[in-house]
Amino acid sequence: MKQLVSAFIFSQLDYCNAVLYGLPQSTVSPLQCVQNAAARVTLGLSPRDHVRPALMELHWLLTQRIQYKVALLMFMVHINCCPMYLSESVQSVSSHPAWQRLRSASSLDFILPRTRTRFGDRAFSAAGLTVCNSLPVC
């Protein structure tokens, strides 16, 4: 059952879910309801059972999946395995001429552009960098 749900439902939920990053919870909640119903069917839960532990057991956390997709896109930018328009939309600290002598230039951080609106914060050039810069350094 888990494989069927993953194949038919999550293939549709994961399609272009990176554009959902930063949206209010009211916009993402219909997708969360679909995911909750899928977890109830998969594990045979009753309508009164809490679905959050089931989602954690199945590793079906929607918000984290969206953040993962954005982080994966940023990783693809980092290893130069992405379309050119994505890699041109971000700039690393080490490539900026004025910042090359700073200690932070040796890190893998990217320059976060300033935006004036929350809508601008959702753009890949800002959202991807926010997610990437928040990851721990290995």
Backbone as ProteinMPNN parsed JSONL, in Angstrom:
{"seq_chain_A": "MKQLVSAFIFSQLDYCNAVLYGLPQSTVSPLQCVQNAAARVTLGLSPRDHVRPALMELHWLLTQRIQYKVALLMFMVHINCCPMYLSESVQSVSSHPAWQRLRSASSLDFILPRTRTRFGDRAFSAAGLTVCNSLPVC", "coords_chain_A": {"N_chain_A": [[0.829, -1.195, 0.0], [1.964, 1.193, 0.78], [3.828, 1.645, -1.256], [2.144, 1.951, -3.476], [0.736, 4.283, -2.795], [2.892, 6.055, -2.671], [3.691, 5.979, -5.328], [1.461, 6.874, -6.853], [0.156, 9.056, -5.535], [2.099, 10.7, -4.199], [3.796, 11.267, -6.274], [2.374, 13.164, -7.637], [2.033, 15.118, -5.641], [4.667, 15.887, -5.161], [5.426, 17.059, -7.495], [6.762, 19.888, -8.762], [6.842, 21.074, -6.203], [8.597, 22.808, -5.036], [7.948, 25.401, -5.585], [6.14, 25.988, -3.691], [7.388, 26.873, -1.46], [7.575, 28.946, 1.326], [4.946, 29.776, 1.235], [1.807, 30.656, 2.801], [0.379, 28.713, 5.491], [-2.307, 28.185, 5.032], [-2.518, 27.86, 2.322], [-1.036, 25.6, 1.793], [-2.337, 23.686, 3.242], [-4.516, 22.18, 1.945], [-3.056, 20.297, 0.448], [-1.788, 19.03, 2.519], [-3.961, 17.811, 3.75], [-4.626, 15.86, 1.855], [-2.345, 14.309, 2.033], [-2.558, 13.47, 4.695], [-4.869, 11.874, 4.55], [-3.908, 9.873, 2.868], [-1.983, 8.719, 4.526], [-3.625, 7.719, 6.544], [-5.053, 5.754, 5.149], [-2.978, 4.094, 4.327], [-1.816, 3.122, 6.733], [-4.032, 2.162, 8.018], [-5.5, 3.677, 9.894], [-7.933, 4.969, 12.182], [-10.497, 7.533, 11.835], [-10.339, 9.08, 14.145], [-7.825, 8.828, 15.181], [-4.6, 10.271, 15.791], [-2.752, 11.749, 13.221], [-0.213, 12.761, 12.897], [1.985, 11.321, 14.247], [1.958, 9.084, 12.583], [2.633, 10.177, 10.11], [5.227, 10.97, 10.668], [6.389, 8.499, 11.138], [6.219, 7.345, 8.623], [7.8, 9.066, 7.241], [6.727, 11.252, 5.857], [6.584, 14.186, 5.695], [5.322, 17.131, 4.776], [6.106, 19.908, 4.681], [8.824, 19.704, 5.2], [9.571, 18.219, 3.0], [9.265, 20.066, 0.976], [11.209, 21.966, 1.694], [13.426, 20.318, 1.423], [13.422, 19.876, -1.337], [14.054, 22.442, -2.317], [16.585, 22.748, -1.157], [17.905, 20.683, -2.474], [17.874, 21.636, -5.105], [19.584, 23.828, -4.75], [21.927, 22.461, -4.112], [22.404, 21.242, -6.555], [22.968, 23.52, -8.023], [25.334, 24.231, -6.76], [27.128, 22.176, -7.492], [27.244, 22.574, -10.162], [25.377, 21.297, -11.862], [22.97, 21.929, -13.122], [20.354, 23.77, -14.808], [21.39, 26.667, -16.696], [20.092, 29.081, -16.102], [19.388, 28.866, -13.433], [21.848, 28.719, -12.084], [22.852, 31.209, -12.723], [21.262, 32.864, -11.272], [22.114, 33.018, -8.685], [24.832, 34.015, -6.508], [28.002, 33.29, -5.305], [29.793, 33.902, -2.226], [32.546, 33.802, -2.486], [32.965, 34.444, -5.15], [32.441, 37.099, -5.458], [33.945, 40.17, -6.191], [34.617, 42.207, -4.301], [34.56, 40.913, -1.887], [36.422, 38.903, -1.777], [38.719, 38.808, -0.194], [37.914, 38.374, 2.358], [37.357, 36.32, 5.321], [35.041, 34.843, 5.127], [34.857, 34.263, 2.482], [36.023, 31.844, 1.963], [34.155, 30.047, 2.704], [31.184, 28.167, 1.824], [29.042, 29.774, 1.435], [26.371, 31.754, 0.044], [25.556, 34.871, -1.53], [22.979, 36.653, -0.213], [20.328, 38.179, -1.721], [18.802, 41.41, -1.274], [15.416, 41.876, -0.575], [12.285, 43.486, -1.019], [9.731, 42.718, -0.451], [7.571, 40.133, 0.898], [6.865, 38.428, -1.068], [9.001, 38.596, -2.788], [10.869, 37.309, -1.218], [10.237, 34.693, -1.615], [11.23, 34.01, -4.066], [13.48, 32.006, -6.042], [16.127, 32.845, -6.01], [16.361, 34.064, -3.557], [15.039, 32.389, -1.648], [16.22, 29.864, -2.012], [18.841, 30.421, -1.273], [18.507, 31.123, 1.381], [17.69, 28.702, 2.533], [19.924, 27.114, 1.894], [22.078, 28.452, 3.145], [21.327, 28.094, 5.759], [21.85, 25.47, 6.348], [23.833, 23.048, 8.135], [27.431, 23.025, 8.172], [29.394, 20.518, 6.778]], "CA_chain_A": [[0.0, 0.0, 0.0], [2.854, 2.353, 0.855], [4.414, 1.853, -2.578], [1.102, 2.476, -4.357], [0.497, 5.679, -2.427], [4.062, 6.813, -3.096], [3.744, 6.061, -6.785], [0.358, 7.607, -7.469], [-0.215, 10.306, -4.868], [3.242, 11.567, -3.941], [4.359, 11.76, -7.529], [1.637, 14.385, -7.946], [2.309, 16.114, -4.609], [6.046, 16.351, -5.27], [5.647, 17.752, -8.758], [6.938, 21.343, -8.629], [6.499, 21.56, -4.876], [9.546, 23.834, -4.606], [7.309, 26.715, -5.705], [5.298, 26.182, -2.519], [8.214, 27.339, -0.344], [7.253, 30.264, 1.857], [3.525, 30.087, 1.167], [1.144, 30.498, 4.102], [-0.127, 27.373, 5.795], [-3.642, 28.021, 4.46], [-2.372, 27.43, 0.93], [-0.451, 24.263, 1.778], [-3.181, 22.757, 3.995], [-5.219, 21.166, 1.143], [-2.128, 19.214, 0.132], [-1.564, 18.306, 3.766], [-5.143, 16.96, 3.954], [-4.469, 14.703, 0.96], [-1.292, 13.483, 2.613], [-3.107, 12.858, 5.905], [-5.769, 10.799, 4.12], [-3.077, 8.782, 2.347], [-1.37, 8.045, 5.675], [-4.671, 6.961, 7.227], [-5.354, 4.568, 4.336], [-1.801, 3.228, 4.305], [-1.605, 2.465, 8.027], [-5.309, 1.675, 8.537], [-5.879, 4.446, 11.074], [-9.32, 5.424, 12.238], [-10.577, 8.995, 11.717], [-10.069, 9.741, 15.421], [-6.406, 8.699, 15.524], [-3.738, 11.362, 15.372], [-2.043, 11.365, 12.02], [1.154, 13.283, 12.928], [2.966, 10.246, 14.467], [1.985, 8.22, 11.395], [3.405, 10.883, 9.087], [6.636, 10.913, 11.054], [6.836, 7.115, 10.946], [6.337, 7.109, 7.188], [8.681, 10.112, 6.686], [5.911, 11.993, 4.894], [6.387, 15.526, 6.237], [5.181, 17.952, 3.574], [6.913, 21.125, 4.751], [10.221, 19.307, 5.086], [9.788, 17.79, 1.617], [9.404, 21.289, 0.186], [12.53, 22.504, 1.995], [14.399, 19.402, 0.835], [13.48, 20.112, -2.778], [14.787, 23.693, -2.525], [17.982, 22.471, -0.82], [18.443, 19.853, -3.552], [18.146, 22.527, -6.227], [20.786, 24.597, -4.425], [23.061, 21.554, -4.247], [22.649, 21.103, -7.992], [23.637, 24.756, -8.423], [26.687, 24.203, -6.211], [27.979, 21.255, -8.249], [27.104, 22.943, -11.577], [24.628, 20.254, -12.552], [21.63, 22.493, -13.197], [20.225, 24.694, -15.934], [22.18, 27.885, -16.569], [19.336, 30.178, -15.499], [19.424, 28.722, -11.979], [23.174, 29.076, -11.579], [23.059, 32.642, -12.907], [20.425, 33.62, -10.351], [22.77, 33.1, -7.382], [26.236, 34.397, -6.552], [28.671, 32.859, -4.084], [30.594, 34.931, -1.557], [33.915, 33.742, -2.996], [33.06, 34.99, -6.508], [32.218, 38.545, -5.43], [35.284, 40.77, -6.155], [34.872, 43.007, -3.106], [34.559, 40.07, -0.697], [37.342, 37.78, -1.946], [39.754, 38.812, 0.838], [37.306, 38.106, 3.661], [37.383, 34.925, 5.756], [33.817, 34.177, 4.691], [34.983, 33.879, 1.075], [36.413, 30.437, 1.888], [32.99, 29.207, 2.988], [30.342, 27.864, 0.668], [27.845, 30.601, 1.518], [25.975, 32.542, -1.108], [25.122, 36.225, -1.217], [21.527, 36.739, -0.148], [19.895, 39.497, -2.213], [17.784, 42.104, -0.48], [14.104, 41.959, -1.197], [11.417, 44.443, -0.331], [8.431, 42.125, -0.133], [7.586, 38.701, 1.221], [6.781, 37.726, -2.347], [10.371, 38.527, -3.265], [11.58, 36.324, -0.408], [9.9, 33.359, -2.117], [11.954, 33.751, -5.311], [14.538, 31.014, -5.842], [17.387, 33.516, -5.709], [16.376, 34.381, -2.126], [14.612, 31.241, -0.847], [17.24, 28.828, -2.103], [20.007, 30.83, -0.502], [18.137, 31.066, 2.795], [17.725, 27.291, 2.928], [21.298, 26.626, 1.763], [22.929, 29.058, 4.17], [20.912, 27.621, 7.081], [22.284, 24.094, 6.547], [25.114, 22.944, 8.838], [28.595, 22.728, 7.335], [29.941, 19.189, 7.082]], "C_chain_A": [[0.873, 1.259, 0.0], [3.466, 2.666, -0.514], [3.388, 2.41, -3.557], [0.824, 3.948, -4.072], [1.669, 6.541, -2.87], [4.083, 7.0, -4.606], [2.668, 6.969, -7.369], [0.066, 8.962, -6.838], [0.982, 11.223, -4.708], [3.951, 12.007, -5.202], [3.655, 13.045, -7.957], [1.896, 15.485, -6.915], [3.711, 16.7, -4.735], [6.325, 17.129, -6.547], [5.656, 19.26, -8.513], [6.584, 21.861, -7.245], [7.495, 22.576, -4.346], [8.938, 25.228, -4.724], [6.389, 26.995, -4.522], [6.076, 26.716, -1.33], [7.808, 28.755, 0.058], [5.792, 30.648, 1.769], [2.892, 29.943, 2.552], [0.56, 29.099, 4.258], [-1.513, 27.137, 5.198], [-3.585, 27.558, 3.01], [-1.871, 25.996, 0.855], [-1.372, 23.238, 2.438], [-4.013, 21.804, 3.138], [-4.322, 20.003, 0.733], [-1.835, 18.369, 1.368], [-2.741, 17.384, 4.073], [-5.085, 15.71, 3.08], [-3.43, 13.752, 1.539], [-1.774, 12.78, 3.889], [-4.021, 11.692, 5.556], [-4.978, 9.601, 3.592], [-2.415, 8.006, 3.487], [-2.397, 7.207, 6.424], [-5.0, 5.67, 6.472], [-4.19, 3.587, 4.404], [-1.637, 2.441, 5.602], [-2.884, 1.945, 8.655], [-5.732, 2.383, 9.808], [-7.352, 4.812, 11.021], [-9.341, 6.948, 12.136], [-10.251, 9.737, 13.007], [-8.604, 9.658, 15.844], [-5.624, 9.912, 15.031], [-2.876, 10.896, 14.212], [-0.578, 11.809, 12.044], [2.195, 12.197, 13.232], [3.07, 9.301, 13.267], [2.792, 8.869, 10.279], [4.892, 10.844, 9.4], [7.204, 9.505, 10.862], [7.075, 6.817, 9.466], [7.305, 8.072, 6.5], [7.962, 10.888, 5.59], [5.599, 13.383, 5.447], [6.443, 16.522, 5.084], [6.08, 19.181, 3.591], [8.39, 20.793, 4.592], [10.542, 18.812, 3.681], [10.002, 18.996, 0.715], [10.781, 21.901, 0.429], [13.626, 21.623, 1.404], [14.545, 19.653, -0.663], [14.259, 21.387, -3.091], [16.27, 23.478, -2.228], [18.646, 21.612, -1.895], [18.751, 20.694, -4.782], [19.403, 23.357, -5.981], [22.038, 23.725, -4.495], [23.419, 21.36, -5.714], [23.324, 22.357, -8.545], [25.092, 24.714, -7.974], [27.621, 23.305, -7.012], [27.892, 21.479, -9.756], [26.433, 21.851, -12.4], [23.169, 20.692, -12.666], [21.543, 23.364, -14.444], [20.941, 26.017, -15.653], [21.408, 29.006, -15.88], [19.294, 30.07, -13.982], [20.784, 29.14, -11.426], [23.471, 30.558, -11.76], [22.249, 33.475, -11.921], [21.032, 33.752, -8.964], [24.241, 33.455, -7.567], [26.879, 33.997, -5.231], [29.5, 33.998, -3.507], [31.997, 34.964, -2.141], [34.055, 34.334, -4.4], [32.857, 36.496, -6.563], [33.575, 39.249, -5.268], [35.589, 41.542, -4.87], [35.018, 42.153, -1.852], [35.57, 38.93, -0.767], [38.395, 37.706, -0.845], [39.198, 38.505, 2.233], [37.413, 36.626, 4.019], [36.162, 34.164, 5.261], [33.882, 33.754, 3.23], [35.39, 32.423, 0.93], [35.25, 29.503, 2.186], [32.181, 28.998, 1.715], [29.061, 28.685, 0.664], [27.624, 31.375, 0.226], [25.503, 33.908, -0.644], [23.611, 36.28, -1.302], [21.085, 38.118, -0.63], [18.842, 40.112, -1.295], [16.486, 42.156, -1.274], [13.24, 42.893, -0.369], [10.099, 43.829, 0.126], [8.606, 40.664, 0.27], [7.484, 37.87, -0.05], [8.178, 37.578, -2.947], [11.208, 37.527, -2.491], [11.316, 34.9, -0.878], [10.602, 33.022, -3.415], [13.111, 32.795, -5.041], [15.852, 31.681, -5.462], [17.483, 33.915, -4.244], [16.057, 33.152, -1.28], [15.654, 30.131, -0.863], [18.457, 29.151, -1.271], [19.722, 30.795, 0.993], [18.213, 29.63, 3.3], [19.166, 26.775, 2.924], [22.196, 27.188, 2.846], [22.546, 28.606, 5.581], [21.344, 26.181, 7.359], [23.607, 24.06, 7.307], [26.231, 22.564, 7.873], [29.153, 21.38, 7.752], [31.437, 19.16, 6.897]], "O_chain_A": [[0.575, 2.245, -0.674], [3.603, 3.834, -0.88], [3.725, 3.255, -4.385], [0.695, 4.757, -4.991], [1.469, 7.639, -3.389], [4.453, 8.066, -5.099], [2.941, 7.748, -8.282], [-0.243, 9.918, -7.549], [0.901, 12.404, -5.044], [4.642, 13.025, -5.197], [4.27, 13.917, -8.57], [1.97, 16.66, -7.275], [3.92, 17.878, -4.447], [7.359, 17.787, -6.66], [4.646, 19.829, -8.099], [6.077, 22.975, -7.119], [7.256, 23.161, -3.289], [9.372, 26.146, -4.028], [5.908, 28.118, -4.365], [5.484, 26.99, -0.286], [7.713, 29.647, -0.785], [5.423, 31.745, 2.188], [3.393, 29.187, 3.385], [0.287, 28.405, 3.279], [-1.858, 25.997, 4.888], [-4.524, 26.925, 2.529], [-2.244, 25.257, -0.056], [-1.208, 22.038, 2.217], [-4.216, 20.67, 3.571], [-4.771, 18.859, 0.675], [-1.657, 17.154, 1.278], [-2.544, 16.29, 4.601], [-5.455, 14.624, 3.524], [-3.618, 12.535, 1.533], [-1.43, 11.623, 4.127], [-3.958, 10.64, 6.192], [-5.342, 8.452, 3.843], [-2.299, 6.783, 3.424], [-2.085, 6.11, 6.889], [-5.2, 4.621, 7.085], [-4.4, 2.38, 4.525], [-1.353, 1.243, 5.578], [-2.835, 1.342, 9.727], [-6.272, 1.749, 10.715], [-7.937, 4.944, 9.946], [-8.309, 7.59, 12.331], [-9.917, 10.921, 12.961], [-8.191, 10.351, 16.773], [-5.942, 10.499, 13.997], [-2.34, 9.788, 14.224], [0.227, 11.278, 11.279], [3.213, 12.143, 12.541], [4.146, 8.781, 12.974], [3.548, 8.193, 9.581], [5.719, 10.701, 8.5], [8.36, 9.343, 10.471], [8.024, 6.119, 9.11], [7.601, 7.915, 5.315], [8.526, 11.148, 4.527], [4.428, 13.708, 5.644], [7.5, 16.728, 4.487], [6.75, 19.463, 2.598], [9.125, 21.521, 3.924], [11.671, 18.969, 3.217], [10.821, 18.955, -0.203], [11.451, 22.312, -0.519], [14.644, 22.131, 0.935], [15.655, 19.645, -1.195], [15.047, 21.408, -4.036], [17.124, 23.971, -2.964], [19.826, 21.798, -2.191], [19.776, 20.49, -5.432], [20.199, 23.566, -6.897], [23.099, 24.202, -4.896], [24.595, 21.317, -6.074], [24.163, 22.263, -9.441], [25.985, 25.115, -8.721], [28.791, 23.641, -7.191], [28.402, 20.676, -10.537], [26.877, 21.526, -13.502], [22.253, 19.933, -12.349], [22.564, 23.659, -15.065], [21.074, 26.427, -14.499], [21.999, 29.802, -15.149], [19.176, 31.089, -13.303], [20.858, 29.835, -10.413], [24.276, 31.112, -11.011], [22.518, 34.664, -11.75], [20.527, 34.517, -8.143], [24.821, 33.232, -8.629], [26.366, 34.325, -4.161], [29.862, 34.938, -4.214], [32.583, 36.038, -2.279], [35.163, 34.692, -4.802], [33.078, 37.11, -7.607], [34.293, 38.964, -4.31], [36.728, 41.523, -4.404], [35.551, 42.626, -0.848], [35.572, 38.066, 0.11], [38.922, 36.623, -0.588], [39.966, 38.392, 3.188], [37.544, 35.777, 3.138], [36.244, 32.963, 5.005], [33.049, 32.967, 2.781], [35.137, 31.815, -0.11], [35.344, 28.299, 1.949], [32.469, 29.583, 0.671], [28.102, 28.34, -0.026], [28.541, 31.614, -0.559], [25.096, 34.076, 0.506], [23.03, 35.985, -2.346], [21.431, 39.125, -0.011], [18.09, 39.402, -0.628], [16.47, 42.44, -2.472], [13.451, 43.06, 0.832], [9.43, 44.376, 1.003], [9.641, 40.049, 0.017], [7.965, 36.738, -0.099], [8.495, 36.55, -3.546], [12.153, 36.956, -3.034], [12.092, 33.994, -0.571], [10.583, 31.866, -3.839], [13.66, 32.777, -3.939], [16.613, 31.131, -4.667], [18.589, 34.089, -3.732], [16.741, 32.899, -0.288], [15.935, 29.526, 0.172], [19.042, 28.272, -0.639], [20.607, 30.47, 1.785], [18.745, 29.378, 4.381], [19.577, 26.076, 3.85], [23.005, 26.453, 3.413], [23.353, 28.721, 6.504], [21.219, 25.713, 8.49], [24.428, 24.962, 7.138], [26.002, 21.868, 6.883], [29.361, 21.127, 8.939], [32.066, 18.123, 7.108]]}, "name": "protein", "num_of_chains": 1, "seq": "MKQLVSAFIFSQLDYCNAVLYGLPQSTVSPLQCVQNAAARVTLGLSPRDHVRPALMELHWLLTQRIQYKVALLMFMVHINCCPMYLSESVQSVSSHPAWQRLRSASSLDFILPRTRTRFGDRAFSAAGLTVCNSLPVC"}
